[in-house]
Amino acid sequence: MKLYDKDIVYLDRQIVIALKPYGVLTQKDPRENLEDLLQEYLRTYLQKSGNVFCKPAHRLDKNVGGLVVFARTSKALARLQKAFREKNHLEKIYYAKVEGKLTKGERLVHYLVKTSYRSLVYTKPRFQGKEAILTFDVIKTGEESIVKISLETGRYHQIRAQMAFIGHPICGDQKYGAKRQKKDLDLYHAEITLPHPISQEMMTFRAKVPFIET
């Protein structure tokens, strides 16, 4: 796989915003991953033959697509990681297609316990449980519903686990109880607002959601 200009949403000397394809890991790994693909893109773009610094400030699951923020300097990386960790003026918006009919939005507050390959959901505080909060609005309803999700916390498999817990697993997500398995989940990181790591200017980036017709 190779990245093209259309896969780069924003680029300056400090950060890159790239679109992660479904089925590709975010961080460096022996398997195909976005970090290596983006470094190769930048080498070509900058006409450099050596190493290029480019590290992700956060991650998306392999079978989830959408916007990923990369740092091009160690200083930018440290500041971006702090912003993601502290949720400092940072907002992430996802869209998901879920099983079942939803008629109204909701704010979900749960406690997640991470295991090897999934998160367990509880309604009350629990040992080793981390608070997980998201708010969703219903965009389209039917046998399958499309929701717009705003994350207040960033936990392991948070959206997948919380939506499944209320009886509406993401389409294709058999790990969390979906009826049918798909190679890629109908979950997409489509919008992010964050402060630039150097100028602190607030910036918003958006991407087209593959499973929403326009």
N, C-alpha and C positions, 0 to 999 in steps of 0.2 A: 504494500500500500504506500501511497505517496500523498503528501499534502499539496494543495494548490492555493492560489491567491484567494479563491472563494471560501476556503476553510479558515482564513485569518480574518477575524472581525476587527481587530485593532492591533496596532504595533507601534511602539516608540522605543526609546533607548532603555527604558526601565521595565516595561511589561509587554506581554503579548496575550491577547484574548483569542483563543482558538476553539473551533468546533470539534468536539470529540466524536468520532463515528461510533456507532453501536459496535460492540464486539471487540473493542480495543481497550487495553488497560490504560490507565492514566499515567502512572509512574514507571520509571525504568525497571525492566524485567527481561529475562531471557526471551520471553514471548513478545510479540508485536505490541508496541506501546506508543502512546501519544508523545511522550517526552522525547524518544528517539526520533520519531517522525518530524517533530517540530524542530529539533536541533539540525536535522538534515535540511529542512526547508530553509532555516536561517543561514546555514553555511552557503547554500546556493544564492539566497537573497543578498547576503553580505559579501559574496565572492571570497569566502574564507575557506581554507583547507584544514585548519586546526580545530581544537575544541571550542565549542560555543556554550556559554553559560545560559541555561534555560531550565528552570525547575518549577514544578507545579506548586501553587500555594494551597491547593485543596485537591480533593479527588472525587471522581464519579465512579460508580460501579461499572464493571466491564460491560454489562448488558443495558446500560443507561447511556443516552447520548446528550450532547449539549455543550454549553459554554464552560470552558475551563480557563482559569487565570494562571498565567505563568510569569515568573520573575526573570528578568535578564541580568540582574546583579544580585549579589549577596545581600546588600543593604535593602533593596526592594523586597527580596524574599522574606527577610526578617520582619519587615513592617507589614507585609501582606499577611503573613502567618499570624501575626499579632491581631490584625484586624479581623481575620476569620475566627480566631480563637475567642476574642472578646466581643464579637459582633458589633464592632464600633462603626456606626453609621453604615452598616452593610446589610443589604437585603437580597435574598435569593428567591427567585420565583420559578417554580416547576409547573409543568402541565402533565396530567396523567389521565389515561383512559382506564376506568375501573369497572369491574363487574357489578351489575345491578343498578337499579333506579335510585338516584339521589335527587331530592327535591329542594333541599336547602343546604346552605353552608354551615360550617361548625368550627369551633376552636377546640382542638383535641389536646388534652394534657394527660400524659401517661408517664410511666417509669419503665425504662428499657434495661434489660440485663443482656449483655452481649455474650453469646456462646461462640463456638467455633465457626459456624456458618450461618447463623441467624440471630435475630434479637427476639427475646421473650418480652411480652408486654404485660404490665401490671397497672392497675388503677390507683394503687396506693404506694407510698414510698417503701422501698425494699432494699435489703442489703445488696450492695454493689449495683443497685439500680440508678440510672441517671435520668433526670427529668427530660422529657421530650415534649416539645410544644410546636404545633403547627396550626395554621388556619387555612381552610379551603372554602372556595366559592364554586358553585355549580355553573358551568358554562353551557353544558348540553346534557339532557337527561333522556333515558330510554332503557332498553335492555342493558346497554352499557352507557356509562355517564362519563363526561369529560369534566375534570375539575382543575381549577387554578389554585396552586398551593404556595403559601408563604411560610417559610421556615423561620421559627424563632430560635431553634437550637439545631445543632448538626450532629445527630447521633448515627451510629452504624445501622444501615438499612431502615432509617427512621420512617420515611414515607411509606415504604413497602410494609413495614410491620404495623404501623398505626392504622393505615387504611384497611388492611386485612382484619385487624382486631375489631373494627366496627362493621365487618361483614362485606366489605367492598375491596377485595384484593385487586391489585393492578393486573390488567389483562396480560396473560402470558406468564404470570409469576406463580408457578406451581409450588415453589418453595414456601410460599405464604398462602397457599390454599386456592389458587386460581383453578378453574375447571379445565382449562386448556393451556398447554405449554406452547410458548413461542420462543424462537431463538433470541429475540430482542424484546425487552419490556416496553410497554407503552408509557414510558416515563421520560421526560425531557427537561433538562435545565435550560430554560428559555430566556431568562432575564436576570441580570445582576446589577446592583448599584453598590459602588464602593468608592472610598477615597483613593486618589492616586497616591502611591507610596511616597512620592517625593514632593509634589506640589500640594497635596491634600485636596485638590479639586475633586468634587463629587462627579462621578462618571457613571452613566447607565448604558448597558449594552443589551441588545435583544437579538433573538434568533427565531427563525421560522420553525414552528413545531410540525414535524413530519406527519403526524396523524390527525392534524386539524386541517380541514379543507378551507381554503380561502377563495 
